[in-house]
Structure formats: structure tokens, C-alpha cells
Amino acid sequence: MTCTRTALTQDEIRKHLEQLPTWQLVDNALERHYDGQSYLEALEKLNAIAQLSEASDHHPELRLGWKHLTIRYWTHVANGVTELDFELAHRVEALLVS
């Protein structure tokens, strides 16, 4: 991936979020809540995100609950949200809606 690991400004983040209406900025991280039809469906989505994350070597915080999943991206070396976080959020979004 060719995205930089420099933290984006608040204006840049707002502009990016216009393309991801299901995501929001929470405590300096991109966050998305996913509600599934069952626990197993949410777990399957988590596993798909884990595979994507491992392949990209950029790992979100994932929280699994009964029929729901929370995904949080931020880049610790940049101490904020980066282009890479948004690139992966777009890829995760595609997984969640498929």
C-alpha cells in the first residue's frame, strides 16, 4: 500500500468521512458499528476483516458482541487517522455490505 502514515487534519478527515457515511470519528479514531443477523454472521465479518488486516499489515481494534461488531482504525505511529486508515475503512465497508 502506498498511503502515507501521516495523521490527517480534522478538515481532511471530515472530507473523507463524506465518502463513508456509516463511519465516524470517535476519540481520534475511525469507528464503525455493524449490526448483523446473528452472532455467527458478525463473527464471519470479523474473520474477513482479520484476513484483510493481516494481508495489509494494519490491524484495527475489533469488538465482537451478540449480533454486532465494532471496528476502530487509527495509526499509532502517526498518533491519529491516516490515509491508510481510510483506505482500509473503504475495503472493510465493502466486506460488510456484501
Secondary structure, 3 states (H helix, E strand, C coil): CCCCCCCCCHHHHHHHHCCCCCCEEECCEEEEEEECCCHHHHHHHHHHHHHHHHHHCCCCEEEEECCEEEEEECECCCCECCHHHHHHHHHHHHHHHC
